[in-house]
Amino acid sequence: MDLLVAGGGPAGLATALHAARAGLETTVLERRAGTVDKACGEGLMPGAVAALAALGVHPPGRDLRGIRYVAGARRADAAFRAGPGRGVRRTVLHTALCEAALAAGVAIEQHTVRRVAQDGDGVVVDGIRAGHLVAADGLHSPVRHALGLHRPCRTRPRHGLRRHYALAPWGDRVEVHWARDAEAYVTPVAGGLVGVAVLTTVRRPYDEHLAAFPGLRERLAGARPAGPVRGAGPLRQTAGARTAGRVLLVGDAAGYVDALTGEGVALALAQAPAAVRAIIAGDPGAYEREWHRLTRRYRRLTRALLGTAGVPWTRAALVPAAQRLPWLFSAAVDALARPVGESA
């Protein structure tokens, strides 16, 4: 076999799809059966929508026209100049990518990766031999840890919580509501469904976090929760390198700063073809260099926003500043909307 992919989320399935279309015999190993769900904001940036379309994948959802920041009575709006993004239920995205991968000849097996070994000619994963392994097994990537590539983070950990509500969307933007200790991200994902994700450093129940957003809580009053609260974190994850011999890390497994900018899926969709190109060229090190280029803008912008949001007085000034300087807010949103790796 040419390629094994550990992890059947968007990063793994996109990698497998690119590999199969490049002529590589590819198998995806995913520990969870059926459709995979995950706690995420579910808002695809315009660059992610374009990357999926290039793969022939068009998951149904709700068009997103921009981003709105909200803090009490203050709000700031900026439209996407690169075309619409899309609010897509994570399970819908997974199904669309699975169908495309299977149609391309990818084998998908339920399997928990336990042991990885490699030599000069290939890798062996639990007795299965392949030319290369792509680890796309998420934030807490067991493969990253097993290969000694994980690096501890010394920043205060942030976590995410998400719940859906059976409620007609009230707008065509991702709304980011700001409070002292958390942000709430509201994403329309279907005609009668919105997702509300909370990112915070404070550990408390989901409903207690919503109490910090009275305007949002009023919007949600009487709406029926459409599913359980799902959590993820710590969000910040660091890898010492993205490659180790014939193993390449893709998506969250390769390192992650924060979900603040909503670029997670877009980053994974950009890294997937880069990893496949490096494998075909026989130069995994090329992927390491390309990963740094592809993620540079995301890492810089997200760290800058986190630094600003981490100081109480600058955090409180974020939305007023965006309101007073709409051109600056629009420029930042435009940067987020561009395809990953494109120069600003």
C-alpha positions in Angstrom: 0.0 0.0 0.0 1.2 3.5 -0.8 -0.4 5.5 2.1 -2.1 4.9 5.4 -4.0 7.8 7.0 -4.6 7.7 10.7 -7.8 9.7 11.4 -11.0 10.0 9.4 -11.9 13.6 10.1 -11.7 16.4 7.4 -7.9 16.5 7.4 -7.6 12.7 7.0 -10.3 12.3 4.4 -9.1 15.2 2.4 -5.5 13.8 2.4 -6.8 10.4 1.3 -8.9 12.0 -1.4 -5.9 13.9 -2.8 -3.8 10.8 -2.6 -6.2 8.5 -4.4 -6.7 11.0 -7.2 -3.0 11.2 -7.5 -2.9 7.4 -8.0 -1.8 6.3 -4.5 -3.4 3.2 -3.0 -4.7 4.6 0.3 -6.5 3.4 3.4 -7.9 5.5 6.2 -7.9 4.1 9.7 -10.5 5.7 12.0 -11.2 4.5 15.5 -14.9 5.7 15.6 -17.6 3.9 13.7 -20.1 5.8 11.5 -20.3 9.5 11.0 -17.8 11.4 13.1 -18.9 14.5 15.0 -16.7 17.0 16.8 -17.1 20.1 18.9 -16.3 22.9 16.4 -17.8 26.2 15.3 -18.8 24.7 11.9 -18.3 27.9 10.0 -16.2 27.3 6.8 -14.3 30.3 5.6 -14.6 31.2 1.9 -11.1 29.6 1.3 -12.3 26.3 2.8 -15.5 26.4 0.6 -13.3 26.9 -2.5 -10.9 24.1 -1.5 -13.8 21.7 -1.1 -15.3 22.7 -4.4 -11.9 22.0 -6.1 -12.3 18.4 -4.7 -15.8 18.2 -6.1 -17.2 18.3 -2.5 -20.2 20.6 -2.0 -21.7 20.0 1.5 -25.1 21.6 2.0 -25.5 24.4 4.6 -26.1 28.1 5.0 -24.2 30.7 3.1 -22.2 33.1 5.4 -21.6 36.6 4.2 -19.2 37.9 6.9 -18.4 38.2 10.5 -20.1 40.3 13.2 -18.5 41.2 16.6 -20.9 41.9 19.4 -20.3 43.2 22.9 -23.5 44.4 24.7 -25.0 47.1 22.5 -21.9 47.5 20.4 -21.4 45.7 17.2 -19.1 45.7 14.2 -19.7 44.1 10.8 -17.4 43.1 8.0 -18.4 41.2 4.8 -16.4 38.5 3.1 -15.0 40.0 -0.1 -13.8 36.6 -1.5 -17.4 35.2 -1.8 -19.5 33.5 0.8 -18.4 31.1 3.5 -20.7 28.3 4.6 -22.1 27.1 7.9 -22.1 23.3 7.6 -23.0 20.8 10.3 -19.9 18.8 11.1 -21.6 15.5 10.4 -22.8 16.7 7.0 -19.2 17.7 6.1 -17.9 14.3 7.2 -20.5 12.4 5.1 -19.7 14.5 2.0 -16.0 13.9 2.3 -16.5 10.2 3.1 -18.6 9.7 0.0 -16.1 11.5 -2.2 -13.2 9.4 -0.7 -15.0 6.1 -1.2 -15.9 7.1 -4.8 -12.2 7.8 -5.4 -11.3 4.3 -4.3 -10.1 5.0 -0.7 -10.6 2.2 1.8 -12.0 3.3 5.2 -11.6 0.9 8.1 -12.6 1.2 11.7 -9.3 0.7 13.5 -7.5 2.2 16.5 -3.8 2.9 15.7 -1.7 1.5 18.5 1.8 0.9 17.2 3.9 2.6 14.6 7.3 1.5 13.4 9.2 2.5 10.3 12.4 1.8 8.3 14.0 3.1 5.2 11.4 1.5 2.9 8.1 2.2 4.7 6.0 2.2 7.9 4.2 -0.5 9.7 1.0 0.4 11.6 -0.2 -2.5 13.8 1.2 -5.0 11.2 -0.1 -3.1 8.2 2.7 -2.0 5.9 2.6 1.1 3.7 5.0 3.5 2.0 4.0 6.4 4.2 1.7 7.3 7.1 -0.2 10.6 7.5 -1.3 11.2 11.1 -4.5 13.3 11.0 -5.7 12.0 14.3 -6.7 15.3 15.9 -5.6 17.8 18.6 -4.3 15.1 21.0 -2.8 13.0 18.2 -1.6 9.7 19.7 0.8 9.3 16.7 2.4 12.7 17.5 3.0 11.7 21.1 4.2 8.2 20.1 6.8 9.6 17.7 8.1 12.1 20.4 7.0 15.1 18.4 4.6 16.5 21.0 5.8 19.6 22.9 4.1 20.9 26.1 2.4 24.3 26.0 2.9 26.7 28.9 0.0 29.1 28.0 -3.2 29.1 30.0 -5.4 26.4 28.3 -8.5 27.3 26.3 -11.4 24.9 25.7 -14.4 24.9 23.5 -18.0 23.8 24.1 -20.7 23.6 21.4 -24.4 23.0 21.4 -27.0 23.2 18.6 -30.4 24.9 18.9 -33.5 24.2 16.8 -34.0 27.8 15.8 -34.3 29.7 12.5 -31.0 31.6 11.9 -31.4 35.4 12.4 -28.6 36.5 10.1 -26.1 35.4 7.4 -22.9 36.2 9.4 -20.9 34.3 12.1 -21.6 36.3 15.2 -18.8 36.5 17.8 -20.2 37.6 21.2 -17.5 38.9 23.6 -17.7 38.7 27.4 -15.0 39.0 30.0 -13.9 35.4 30.1 -15.3 33.9 26.9 -16.4 34.3 23.4 -19.6 32.7 21.9 -19.6 31.9 18.2 -23.1 31.7 16.6 -23.1 29.9 13.2 -26.2 29.2 11.1 -25.8 25.6 9.7 -29.3 24.8 8.4 -32.7 26.4 7.9 -33.8 25.6 11.4 -30.5 25.1 13.2 -27.8 27.3 14.7 -24.6 26.2 16.5 -23.4 28.1 19.5 -19.8 27.4 20.4 -18.0 28.9 23.5 -14.3 29.4 23.8 -12.8 30.1 27.2 -10.0 29.6 29.7 -12.6 29.1 32.5 -14.0 25.7 33.3 -17.7 25.8 34.1 -20.9 24.3 32.6 -22.1 25.5 29.2 -25.3 27.1 30.5 -23.3 29.1 33.1 -21.1 30.4 30.2 -24.2 31.6 28.3 -25.2 33.7 31.3 -22.3 36.0 30.4 -24.1 36.8 27.1 -27.5 38.2 28.0 -28.3 39.4 24.5 -27.5 36.0 23.0 -29.4 34.2 25.8 -32.4 36.3 25.0 -32.1 35.2 21.3 -32.0 31.6 22.4 -34.9 31.8 24.9 -37.4 29.1 24.3 -35.3 27.4 21.6 -34.9 23.6 22.0 -31.4 22.3 22.3 -30.8 20.0 19.3 -28.3 17.6 20.8 -25.8 17.4 23.6 -23.0 19.8 24.6 -19.7 18.6 23.1 -16.3 19.8 24.3 -12.8 20.0 23.0 -9.4 21.1 24.4 -7.0 22.2 25.4 -6.9 23.9 22.0 -3.3 25.0 21.9 -1.1 22.1 20.7 2.5 22.2 19.6 4.6 19.8 17.6 8.4 19.9 17.4 8.2 19.0 13.7 5.6 18.0 11.2 7.6 15.0 9.8 9.4 12.1 11.3 10.9 9.8 8.6 8.0 8.6 6.5 5.3 10.0 8.8 3.7 13.4 8.2 1.3 15.3 10.5 -1.7 17.0 9.0 -4.5 19.1 10.4 -4.8 19.7 14.2 -2.2 16.9 14.8 0.4 19.1 13.2 0.0 21.8 15.8 -2.8 24.2 16.6 -3.0 27.7 18.1 -6.7 28.4 18.7 -10.1 28.3 17.1 -10.5 32.1 17.5 -10.3 32.8 13.7 -12.3 29.8 12.5 -9.6 28.6 10.1 -9.2 25.0 11.3 -10.8 23.2 8.4 -9.3 25.6 5.8 -5.8 24.9 7.2 -6.4 21.1 7.0 -7.7 21.3 3.4 -4.5 23.3 2.4 -2.1 20.9 4.3 -3.6 17.8 2.7 -2.4 18.3 -0.9 0.9 19.7 0.3 1.5 16.4 2.2 0.6 14.3 -0.8 2.9 16.3 -3.1 5.8 15.7 -0.7 5.0 12.0 -0.5 4.9 11.7 -4.3 8.2 13.7 -4.6 9.8 11.4 -2.1 10.7 14.5 0.0 8.7 14.6 3.3 11.0 17.5 4.4 9.4 19.6 1.7 6.1 19.3 3.6 7.7 20.8 6.7 8.7 23.9 4.8 5.3 24.1 3.1 3.5 23.7 6.4 5.3 26.8 7.8 4.4 28.8 4.7 0.7 27.7 4.7 0.1 28.4 8.4 2.2 31.6 8.8 -0.6 34.0 8.5 -2.9 32.0 10.7 -0.3 31.6 13.5 0.6 35.3 13.5 -2.9 36.6 13.4 -4.3 34.1 15.9 -1.5 34.8 18.4 -1.9 38.5 18.0 -5.7 38.2 18.7 -5.1 35.9 21.6 -2.6 38.3 23.1 -5.0 41.2 22.8 -7.9 39.1 24.2 -5.8 37.9 27.1 -5.5 41.3 28.7 -8.8 42.6 30.3 -8.6 46.2 29.1 -7.5 45.4 25.6 -10.1 42.6 25.4 -12.8 45.1 26.4 -11.6 47.5 23.7 -11.7 45.0 20.8 -15.3 45.5 19.7 -15.3 49.3 20.2 -12.1 49.5 18.2 -13.6 47.4 15.4 -16.6 49.7 15.4 -14.5 52.9 15.3 -12.1 51.5 12.7 -14.3 49.5 10.3 -11.6 49.6 7.5 -9.2 47.7 9.9 -11.8 45.2 10.9 -12.7 44.6 7.3 -9.1 44.1 6.4 -8.7 41.5 9.1 -11.8 39.6 8.0 -10.6 39.8 4.4 -7.4 38.2 5.4 -9.3 35.4 7.1 -11.4 34.8 4.0 -8.5 34.4 1.6 -7.3 30.9 0.6 -4.8 29.6 3.0 -1.2 30.4 1.9 -2.2 33.3 -0.2 -0.3 36.5 0.5 -2.1 39.3 2.2 
